[in-house]
Amino acid sequence: MSGAVRPVRLRDIESAEFDRLTVPSSEFSRVLGGGIVRGSLVLIGGDPGVGKSTLLVQVSDQVARAGNSVLYVSGEESLAQIGLRARRLGLDAPDLLFASDTDLDDIVEAVDSARPSVVVIDSIQSIHSRELEASPGSVSQLRECALRLMHLAKSSGVSIFLIGHVTKEGAIAGPKVLEHMVDTVLYLEGERYQSYRLLRSTKNRFGATYEVGVFEMRGEGMVEVPNPSAAFLAERGDATTGSAVLVTMEGSRPLLVEVQALVNRTAAPAPRRAGNGVEYNRLLLTTAVLSRRLGLPLHDQDVYVNVVGGLRVDEPAADLAVALAVVSSFRDRPIDPRTVVAGELGLSGELRSVGRLELRLREAAKLGFERAVVPRSLTAHALRGLGLEVIPVASLREAVKAALLS
């Protein structure tokens, strides 16, 4: 009975802070919750070509420069290919080791021999175990390889990063148990024709979920974007019709993004509704409220909505920005370029409050905006002294009057 489980009272459990490795990249560190936890298993997925390998090889070089040994194992590229990429990115940390192998037993042996602080596996779908006859990438191989790597991380204290392929729907390929087994799941997102990349945390046992780090893909690799709001608004024109500035929340970070709309008469029997970066069903809801509550004749109008910069905004707080951009385009009247908005739209045309309003407005004031149209609430009335004029409104009709220029 020596191996029997012995339950322990909560008060008898010793709590301790997680031992973390410092990552010079502040954006990467933010998403992880403050650095790389020793003995953690992290899974990172993303579309092909989005920059997963580039980002992790750069982070590996940064961690190695800080005095930690890092082993980067590629099952998809030869050492010559890895070396070519590393030289192009200007990487030369002496403690950054590379290997090209797909056999899990060989990889474990290399980890035991080199004793690195961090290991990167690129990718988990290319690794296979000799104990199974199934091909690499199969459900059984993914489950077995991930399980053994998890035990390796916990027993040795080595932090392991797994790069994973994604399906056509954008989910990480393989069984869902793969995401349940790891400590942290990250997604690297970005449009193919946009330079910005968002590293998003969807699961994190050592920090907040849905934190976001922003990077820009350049010739020298992934470059941090310390002020994403300014970057997303850099090319915005003054007093442009069909344009509204939204203060959205990505994790604990407020971001200012431009929402554009184009309303155009159509000869087709069924007008089109198309949205890029916004949820399609909420776009349909918004246009229906505009037609019913404001009397906007959209029955013969195509409506196109776009979030500039390739960002995808899923929170309901984007409703007001989408609605105002559509009204601005339809009436050909610009929104005050010094105004930011945020608010959830109800089916009766009322505006509902959004979370962390003070944090959103502080970010807007920091970037020089002077007015904010927000839902009327106890919180909104109390937001004075932030450096901008707060205009609380109760309905969409009031918001249109407050935001659009004469």
Backbone hydrogen bonds, N-H to C=O, Kabsch-Sander energy under -0.5 kcal/mol:
donor,donor_aa,acceptor,acceptor_aa,energy
4,A,1,M,-1.7
12,D,9,R,-1.1
13,I,10,L,-1.3
20,R,18,F,-0.6
21,L,36,I,-3.2
26,S,24,P,-0.8
29,S,25,S,-2.4
30,R,26,S,-2.2
31,V,27,E,-1.6
32,L,28,F,-1.6
33,G,29,S,-1.0
33,G,30,R,-0.6
34,G,29,S,-3.1
35,G,29,S,-0.8
36,I,21,L,-2.2
37,V,35,G,-0.6
38,R,19,D,-2.8
39,G,157,G,-0.9
40,S,37,V,-1.6
42,V,40,S,-0.5
42,V,160,I,-2.9
43,L,184,T,-3.0
44,I,162,L,-3.0
45,G,186,L,-2.6
46,G,164,G,-0.7
47,D,188,L,-0.6
50,V,47,D,-1.8
55,L,51,G,-2.5
56,L,52,K,-2.3
57,V,53,S,-2.4
58,Q,54,T,-1.6
59,V,55,L,-2.4
60,S,56,L,-2.4
61,D,57,V,-1.7
62,Q,58,Q,-2.2
63,V,59,V,-2.7
64,A,60,S,-2.3
65,R,61,D,-2.2
66,A,62,Q,-1.1
67,G,64,A,-1.6
68,N,63,V,-1.3
70,V,95,D,-2.4
71,L,118,V,-2.7
72,Y,70,V,-0.5
72,Y,97,L,-3.1
73,V,71,L,-0.6
73,V,120,V,-3.2
74,S,72,Y,-0.5
74,S,99,A,-2.7
75,G,122,D,-3.2
76,E,122,D,-0.8
82,I,78,S,-2.4
83,G,79,L,-2.7
84,L,80,A,-2.0
85,R,81,Q,-2.0
86,A,82,I,-2.6
87,R,83,G,-2.4
88,R,84,L,-1.9
89,L,85,R,-1.8
90,G,87,R,-0.9
91,L,86,A,-2.8
96,L,93,A,-1.5
97,L,70,V,-3.4
97,L,95,D,-0.7
99,A,72,Y,-2.1
101,D,74,S,-1.0
101,D,99,A,-0.5
104,L,102,T,-0.6
104,L,128,H,-2.7
107,I,103,D,-2.0
108,V,104,L,-2.6
109,E,105,D,-2.1
110,A,106,D,-2.2
111,V,107,I,-2.2
112,D,108,V,-2.4
113,S,109,E,-1.9
114,A,110,A,-2.9
115,R,111,V,-2.4
117,S,69,S,-2.9
118,V,69,S,-1.5
119,V,159,S,-2.9
120,V,71,L,-2.5
121,I,161,F,-3.3
122,D,73,V,-2.8
122,D,120,V,-0.6
123,S,121,I,-0.5
123,S,163,I,-0.6
124,I,163,I,-2.5
126,S,123,S,-1.1
127,I,124,I,-0.8
128,H,102,T,-2.5
132,L,129,S,-1.3
137,G,127,I,-0.6
138,S,135,S,-1.7
142,L,138,S,-2.6
143,R,139,V,-2.3
144,E,140,S,-2.4
145,C,141,Q,-2.8
146,A,142,L,-2.3
147,L,143,R,-2.0
148,R,144,E,-2.3
149,L,145,C,-2.3
150,M,146,A,-2.0
151,H,147,L,-2.2
152,L,148,R,-2.1
153,A,149,L,-2.3
154,K,150,M,-2.4
155,S,151,H,-2.3
156,S,152,L,-2.0
157,G,153,A,-1.9
158,V,152,L,-0.5
159,S,117,S,-2.3
160,I,40,S,-2.6
160,I,158,V,-0.5
161,F,119,V,-3.0
162,L,42,V,-3.5
163,I,121,I,-2.6
163,I,161,F,-0.5
164,G,44,I,-2.8
164,G,162,L,-0.5
167,T,171,A,-3.3
170,G,167,T,-1.7
173,A,165,H,-2.6
178,L,175,P,-1.8
179,E,176,K,-1.0
180,H,176,K,-1.3
181,M,177,V,-2.0
182,V,178,L,-1.1
183,D,41,L,-2.4
184,T,41,L,-1.5
185,V,203,K,-2.2
186,L,43,L,-3.2
187,Y,200,R,-2.8
188,L,45,G,-2.9
189,E,187,Y,-0.7
189,E,198,L,-3.3
194,Q,191,E,-1.4
197,R,215,F,-3.2
198,L,189,E,-2.6
199,L,197,R,-0.5
199,L,213,G,-3.1
200,R,187,Y,-3.3
200,R,198,L,-0.7
201,S,211,E,-2.3
202,T,185,V,-2.4
202,T,200,R,-0.5
203,K,185,V,-1.2
205,R,183,D,-1.7
207,G,204,N,-0.8
210,Y,201,S,-3.6
211,E,208,A,-0.6
212,V,250,E,-0.5
213,G,199,L,-2.4
215,F,197,R,-3.0
216,E,223,V,-2.7
217,M,195,S,-3.4
218,R,216,E,-0.7
218,R,221,G,-2.6
221,G,218,R,-1.6
223,V,216,E,-2.5
225,V,214,V,-2.2
231,A,227,N,-1.6
232,F,228,P,-2.7
233,L,229,S,-1.4
234,A,231,A,-0.9
236,R,233,L,-1.5
243,S,240,T,-0.9
244,A,259,V,-2.5
245,V,339,T,-0.5
246,L,244,A,-0.6
246,L,257,V,-2.9
247,V,341,V,-1.7
248,T,246,L,-0.8
248,T,255,L,-2.8
250,E,253,R,-3.1
251,G,249,M,-0.6
253,R,250,E,-1.8
255,L,248,T,-3.2
257,V,246,L,-2.3
257,V,255,L,-0.6
259,V,244,A,-3.5
260,Q,258,E,-0.5
260,Q,306,N,-3.2
261,A,242,G,-2.6
262,L,304,Y,-2.5
264,N,262,L,-0.5
264,N,302,D,-2.2
266,T,300,D,-2.3
274,A,303,V,-2.4
276,N,305,V,-2.6
277,G,275,G,-0.6
279,E,313,V,-0.5
283,L,279,E,-1.7
284,L,280,Y,-2.1
285,L,281,N,-2.0
286,T,282,R,-2.5
287,T,283,L,-2.3
288,A,284,L,-2.0
289,V,285,L,-2.2
290,L,286,T,-2.3
291,S,287,T,-2.0
292,R,288,A,-2.5
293,R,289,V,-3.0
294,L,289,V,-0.7
294,L,290,L,-1.0
296,L,290,L,-2.1
298,L,296,L,-1.8
301,Q,298,L,-1.5
302,D,264,N,-3.6
303,V,272,R,-2.6
304,Y,262,L,-2.4
305,V,274,A,-2.4
306,N,260,Q,-2.6
307,V,276,N,-2.3
308,V,258,E,-2.4
308,V,306,N,-0.6
310,G,307,V,-1.1
313,V,277,G,-3.3
313,V,311,L,-0.5
314,D,312,R,-0.6
318,A,315,E,-1.7
319,D,316,P,-2.2
320,L,343,G,-2.1
322,V,318,A,-2.3
323,A,319,D,-2.6
324,L,320,L,-2.6
325,A,321,A,-2.2
326,V,322,V,-2.1
327,V,323,A,-2.4
328,S,324,L,-2.6
329,S,325,A,-2.1
330,F,326,V,-2.5
331,R,327,V,-2.7
332,D,328,S,-0.8
333,R,328,S,-1.7
335,I,240,T,-0.6
336,D,403,A,-2.3
339,T,336,D,-2.1
340,V,371,R,-2.0
341,V,245,V,-2.3
342,A,373,V,-1.3
343,G,317,A,-2.3
344,E,352,R,-1.8
346,G,350,E,-3.2
349,G,346,G,-1.7
351,L,394,A,-2.0
352,R,344,E,-3.0
360,R,356,R,-1.8
361,L,357,L,-2.4
362,R,358,E,-2.1
363,E,359,L,-1.5
364,A,360,R,-1.7
365,A,361,L,-2.6
366,K,362,R,-1.9
367,L,363,E,-1.1
368,G,365,A,-1.5
369,F,364,A,-2.0
370,E,338,R,-1.8
371,R,338,R,-2.0
372,A,389,E,-2.3
373,V,340,V,-2.4
374,V,372,A,-0.7
374,V,391,I,-1.8
376,R,393,V,-2.5
381,H,377,S,-1.8
382,A,378,L,-1.0
383,L,379,T,-0.6
383,L,380,A,-1.0
384,R,382,A,-1.8
389,E,370,E,-3.4
391,I,372,A,-3.4
391,I,389,E,-0.6
393,V,374,V,-2.3
396,L,349,G,-2.8
399,A,395,S,-1.8
400,V,396,L,-2.2
401,K,397,R,-1.7
402,A,398,E,-2.0
403,A,399,A,-2.2
404,L,400,V,-2.1
405,L,334,P,-2.8
